[in-house]
Amino acid sequence: MNLPTPAIVAERSAQRLPRLALLLFCAAYVLPGLFGRDPWRNADLSAFGFMASIAQGSAPWWQPAIAGIPAEGGPLPYWVGAAAIQALPFADAAFAARLPYALMLVLVLVLVWYSSFHLARTDAAQPVAFAFGGEAQAVDYARSLADGALLALIASLGLLQLGHETTPELLQLLAVSLYLYGLAAAPYRPSKSRWAILGALPILAASGAPAVALALSLIGAWLCRRSRYLEVRSLTLWLLASGCLAAMSAWEFNAWAWRIKGELDLDQLLRTLNLLAWFCWPVWPMALWTLWRWRAHWQGRHILLPLIAALIPLLTSILMGGSDRALLLSLPALAVLASFALPTLQRGIAAAMDWFSVFFFSAWTLLFWLHYISMHLGVPRTPMTNLRRLGLGEEFEPRFSALALVLAVLATAAWIALVRWRTARHQHALWKSLVLPAGGVALCWLLIMTLLLPPLDFIRSNGPLVERLRAHLPQNANCVAAPDQSLATLASLQFQGRWRVDAQHSLQNTRCSHALQSNSQEIPSGWSVVAAVSRPSDKSGGFLVLKRP
């Protein structure tokens, strides 16, 4: 017996988000942070180091390395950044490497929109038909839910920083989104689906997640095999072929690695749940609500497909000891799953989401503006004093940017207008409950990347450390030995400081005239201390600059 779906949607509720507003949402989310900043510690800076090493010829394309230390996983993400650096020799290398990754984030947003759109068009996802008509039309309903899925992904807190880094995980996120789109669009776009599936899993494996790629291949083939759509069942062989290509690419790139961390215990499970609570907010409570309200239809492909696609990265994250970068891969599927909660949300829940968003993001906006005013005018003094205690020290000098100020003022005014629009009168659109969460996240990210970018860049980058080292490391040194240092530190020395770095040999065996080591290590014989240097943000620890006598 076919049970009626829990979605009761009138025609007036299936209105789409105005395209200009949707584009402005995406631009406010993607563009800030693309310009005018250094790579940040740790993964962002080390990934840039691998890309720059290829682009500048200090490492081969087949084996990216920093100071002789090879990269783990597949080299495909580093090829993308290196190719961008070589294609834009007139641009800053960090910006050039970041540009294709910003395009990847755009593609992720687009693919999530289309995945939700195609899943919402299936018969099992349709709203209840009214006795005298007036229910939402299938395409309008699907388009409205797709707008909601896009807003849900933008509102996800876990995507905020990791989605704007230049790391392999963003290419993995694109591959998972492409996989999700391939399965979702199969009944309507069979040709595009096949090519999407055939490309998604090898890209995922060549980016460092071959085990996830194989799991998605096998489970996806099982889902397609049991589908009642002929076009979906024909996708089974393509999924298996894509899995074979993924295994071959991982083997060729030596991307297989054992990343499971010991046995599961209660503490680790609690840490993972804590990570899940904030990292996947607000999509995880909406996804749970979807599973509850659609529980009689859980075998429908609009529920089962994103559920499986979300559970595999979630399980991977748990097995890896609560890895946020593994959990990142679940966000596209969770956003799609969350969109199906929108037709069933009760008015009280929607109102609670709205008011929480208003107070939460307005408070953060006020805090950002107070720190900005304190930084430039000195009044009130407490915010700037706290910033200096966090790591700015006395070296930091605030930089005023008229463009940044104008953008921040416009964004704040847009937030006030958005809050007024949402709270002034009753709205009927399905996506209305996600406008304020998504707008608040985009606003805070834009304010951070405009008003507070100079102090944040000073704290999060290694630029201040390199400047301190310049006073003690001569530029014409034959090389700088830095064994046992992090990849981010090595990348800073090699590509920001322009020193030739040797990280493969110990201080006893190196031929370098200068060396850098942690100040907690014992000074080896044959070396003398030139200076002790630390990052401004480091409360303890630091480095010793050594020289042969």
N, C-alpha and C positions, 0 to 999 in steps of 0.2 A: 504494500500500500504506500502511495506517495503522500508523505506528510507535508502539510503546508509549512513553508519556511517561516522563520521568526521575523523576517524583514517585511515591515508594513510601511511602504514609502509612497507618499502622494507625488503627483506629477510636479508640483511646485517645489518639492524638496530635492528633486534630481536636477538641480541647476549646477552648472559648472563654475568653477572659480574663474573670474575674468583673466584672460591670458596675460594681459599686461601685469596684473598683480602677481600672477604665478611666476612670470619671468623676473620680476623685481625680487620676489622671495628668494629665487634661486641665485640671482646675482649677489644679493646681500649676504648669502651664505657661502658662495664659492669664491668670490673675488677677494674679500679681506684676507690678508695673510699671504697673498700671492706676491705682493710687491714689498720691497723695502725692508726685508728682514734677512738675518743670517740663518743657516740651518741650526736647529736646536738639538741639544743633547737629548737622548743618546742615539736612538735608532735613526732619527732624521739626519743627523750629522754623519753617522757611519755609512748610511746608504748613499749619501751624497759623495762621500769619500770614494766608494767603489765606482760610482759613475764617473767621477773626475779622473780616477786612475786610468780608466779605459780611454776616456776622451783625450787625455794628455799623453797617452802612449806609455805610461809607466807600468801598465799591466796589460796582458793580452785580453782580447775579447772573450775568449773561451774560459778564462780563469781570472775574474776580477779580484784584485787584492789591494790592500792598503799597507804600505811599507813591508811588503812581502807576506802579509797574513792573508790567506785566501778567504773568500766569502763562503758562507754556508748556504746550502739550498741552490736553486736554479739561478742562472745569470740573467734571465729574461728581463726582470725589472731594472737591472743596471744597464742593460743594452738600451732600453728606452730612454733613460736619462742621459746616457753618454751620447746617443744619437742626437738628442735635442741640444746638448752642449756644442757638439760639432756643427750642427745646422745653424746655430745662432752664435757665431764667434764674436759678434759685436755686443752681445748682451752679457750681463753678469752670469757667471756659470751657475750659481745657485738658483737664480731666477729661471734660466733656461732649462735646468733639470726639473724644476717645479712645474713648468708650464704643461707638459703632457699629463702630469698627474692631476692637475686641475681639470683637464679635459676628461680624464677618467672619472672624476667625481661627478661631472656633468652627465656622463654616460650612465653612471650608476643610477642617478636620479631619473633619467629618461627610461631606463630599463625597468625600474620598479614601477613607474607609472604604467607602462604598457603591460607588465605582468599582471597588475591588479585589474587593468581594463579588460584583458582577455579572460581572466578567471571570472570576473563579474558578469560576463556575457553568457556563461554556461547556464543550462536550464536549471540545474540544482541551486544556483545562487540567486535566481530571480525573486523579486518580492511577490507578496501575495496579490493575486488579481482581485480587484474590487468588483462587487456585484453589478454596479452601474458605471463602471469605467472610472478613469481618473487616476489610476495607478501610474507609477513612473514607467516610461518606456525603457526598453532594455539597454539601448546605447546611451541614453541620457543617464540612466542609473549607473552603468559601468563607468562612464566618464567622471561622474561625481565621486564614486568610490576611489577611482584612480587618483583624483586630486587629493583625497584624504590620505591615501597611502604615501604620496609624495610628501605631504605635510608631516605625516607621522615619522618618516625617515629623517627629515630635517630637524624635527623636534627631539630626536634621539640623542641623549647626552654623550653616549659612547662614540658617536661618529664625529663629534665636534673637533677634537684634536687629531685623532688618528686619521680622519678623512682629509685633513689638510697637510699631512706630512708627505714626504717623498720617500716612501718605504715600500717594500714588496707587498705588504698587506693590502695596500690600496689596489694593486693589480689583482690580487686574490679576490678582493671584494668585487671588482669588475667582473671577474670570471664567474663567481657565484651568481651575480645578478644576471649575467648572460645565460647561465644554465637555467635559472628560474624562468627567464623570459622564454627560452626554448621550449620548456615543458608547458608553460601557460598558453603560448600562442599556437601550439601544435594543431588544434582543430581548425584554426582559421588561417594560419600562415604556415602551412607544412614545409614549404621550401626554406623559408627563413629559419624555421625552428631547427631543421636538420643542420644547417650550417652553423647556427648558434651553438648547438650541442657539440658539434664536431670540433669547434674551436675553443669552447669554454673549458673543458676538462684538461686538455694539454696545456693551456695557459695557466690553469690553476696548479698543475703539477710542476711546470717549469718555473713557477714563482715561489716554490717552497712548500706546497701543501699536497704532495702526491697521495697520501693516505686518504685525505678528505676527498680528493678527486675520484679515487677508486670506489669509495663508499657511496658517493653520489651516483656514480655510474651504475653500480649494481642495484641500488634501491630505486633509482630512476627507471631502470629497465623493468624491475618488478612492477612499479606503478603503471608504466605504459602497457605492460602485457595484460593487465587486468582491466584496462579501460574499455568502455563501450564505443569509443570513437575509433574508426578505422585509421584515421590519420595519426592518432596518438599511438596506436598499436604498432604502426609501421616505424615508429621512432625507436623501437626497442633495439634493433640491430645497430642503429646509429649511436645509441648510448653505449653499447658494448664496444663498438669500434673506437669511440672517443676514449673510453676507459683504457683500451689497449694502447692507444697513442699516448695517453697520459703516463702509463707505466713505462713505455719506451723512452719518452722524453725525460722522465725522472731518472731512469737508468743511465741515459746518455749524459745527463748533466750532473750525475752523482748527487741527486737531491734527496735520496732516502736518508732519514736520520731518526733516531730513537729519541722522542721528546716526552714520553710518558714519565712522570715524576713519582716513582714509588707507589705505595699503596694509598688507597683512599682512607681518610680518617675524618672524625667529626670536625676537627678544627679546619681542615682544608675545605670540607663541605660548607661550613659556615662562612669561610672567606669567599668562596665562590658565590654563595647566595647573596652576600653583601655586595659583591661586585655586580652581580646580575641586577640587584635592586636599583642601583643608580645608573649603571652603564646602559641598560635597556629601557630606561624610563623615557617616555610614558608608554612605549609600545607593549611592554610585557603585561601590565594589568589589562590593557585593551585586548591583547591576544588571548589571555585567560578568559575574559568576558566573551570573546568570540567562541571559544571552545565550549563554554557553558551554554550559551544561547543557541548555538548551532549543533548541539550534541547529538540530536537525532539525525543530522545530516553530515556527520563527521567523515563519512566515506566519500563524500562529494569531492571532486578534484580541487575545488576552490578552498577547501579546508585541509584535506589530507596532503596536498602537494606542498604548500608553504609550511605546514607543520613538520613534515619530514625534513625539508630543507633547512629548517631552523634547529631541529633537534640534533642533527649531525654535528654542526659546529659547537653547539652547546655541550654535547658529550665530549667532544675533542677538548674544549676548554677545561672541563672538569678533570679529564685524564692528564692534562698538562699542568695541573696544579693551580687552576684558576687563571688561565692566560687571557688577558683582555684582548690581545690581538687575534686569538682564535675565536673569541666570542664576537668579535667585530663581524665575522662572516655570517652570523645569524640575523643581523639587523635587516637586510632587505626582505627576507622571508617573514620576519616578525612584523615589519611595517605593512606588508600585504595582508597578513593575517589580522592585524589590528584594524585595517580599513573595513573589514566585514563586521566589526563591532558597531560601526557608526549607525546603521539602520535600526539597531536594537537598543541603543543607549537610552536610559531613562533620563528624564529632564533634570532630576536632582543630581545625578552623576555628572551630566554635562555642565551644570551650573557650578558644581564643586571644582571641576577641572578649570573652568574659566576664572573663577575667583582666586584659586591657588596660583594660576599663571600670572594674573594681574599683580598680586602682592609680591610674589617671588621675584619676578623679573623687573618689576618697578623698583624694588628695594636694591637689587643689584645695579640697576641703571643709576640710581641716586648715589650708590657707593662709588661707582666708576667716575662719575662727574666730580664728586668730592675729592677724590684722589687727584684728578686732573687739575682742578682749581688749586689745590694745595701745592701741587708740583710746580705750577707756573706763577702763582701769586703769593704763596706762603701762608695763605689763610684758608681754612684752619691749618694749624701746624701739625696736628697729630697724624693725619694720614701720611704725609711725606716723611715724618719721623719714623713711622712704622715701616715704610718702604725701605728706608736706609738701613734699618735693623735687619730686614729680610735679606739684604745682600747688595744693595746699591752702594753703600759706603759713601765716601766723600768724593770719589772719582767721577761719579755720574753727574752729568750736566744735562738738564732737560732741554729737548729740542722742540721748538714750536713749529707746527706745520699748519698753515691756513687751510690747505685742502683737507687735512684730517679733521680739523675743527668743523668745517662746513659739512662734511659727510656725517660726522657724529650728531650735529644739530639736526640735520635732515632726518636721520634715522630715528632720533628721539621724538621728533615731531610726528613721524609716521607711526611710531608706537602709540603715541597719545591718540592719534586719529583712529588707529585700529581698535584700541580699547573702547573708545567712544562708540565706534560703529557696532562692536560686538555687544556692548552692554546697554545701548540706548533703546533698542527695540528687539522684539522677538525675531530671530532669524530661522529660516526653514531649511537652508542648505544642509546636506548631510555632513559636509566637511567643516561645519561651523565650530565644532568642539576642538578642532586641532589648529585653528588659525592662531589663537593666542599662544599656545605652547611653541609652535613653529616660529611665530613672529618674535617671541621673547628670546629664543635661542639664537636666531639670526641677529637680533638687535645686540645681544650681549657680545657675540663674537665680533660684530662690526665695531662696537665701542672698544673692546680690548685691542683690536688690531689698528685702531686709529688713535684713541686717547692715550692708551697705556702701552703701545707698542715699544717706544724707546726704553722704558724701564724693564719691560718684560724681555726684550731682546738682550738687554745688558745682563740680566740674570740667567736666562736660559741658554744663551750662546756661549761659545768659547772665545769670542772676539776679545773680551777684556783680558783673558789669560794669555792669549797670544801677544797682546800689546805689552803686558808685563814681562813676558819672556824676551821680547826684542831688546830690552835693555841689557840682557845678560848673554844672549846667544847671538854671536856674530852671523850676519847674513852670508858671509863667505866661508862659513865652516864647511869642511868637506862632507860631513854628515852628522846627524844627531842620533845617538843610540837611545832607544826607548823601549827596552824589553818589558814585557808584562804590563804594558799600559793598555787602556781601553781603546777600542777601535775609534771612538769619537775623539779621543785625545790625539791619536795618531793622524786622523784625518785633519784635525786642526793644525797640527804641526806641518803637515805636508802640503795642504792646499790653501790654508789661510796664512800660515807663516812662511810658506815657500822654502822650507828647509828640506833637504834630502834626509829621509828618516830610515833607520835600520832597526826593525823590531824583531828580527829573526835570531840575531846573535846575542849572547850574554855580554855583559860589560867586560868580562875578561877576554872574550874572543873578538870583539868588534874592533874595527879599524877607525872608528869615528873619533874625532878630536873632542867632541862634547857629548854629554849624555843628560837624560832626564829620567829621574826615578822618584818614586813616592818617598816622602820624608820619613815614613815608618820603616823603611828598609835600611839595612846596614850598608854603610859606604864601603864599596870594595877597595882592595888595595890597588894603588896606581892611579887613583882619582882623587881630586880635591874639590871641595865645595866652593862654588862661585856665589850662589845666592839661594835663598829659599823663597819660592814663589807659590802663590795660591790664587784661586779664583776669588773675586770680591764676595761672592755669595757663599763661600765655604766657611763654615764656623770652625771647623777643625780639619786637619789634614792639609795636604798640599804637595808640592814637588820640590825637589832639590835639583838645581842646575849644577852639573859636574863638568870638570875639565881635566884633561891629562896634564900633569905638571911639566 
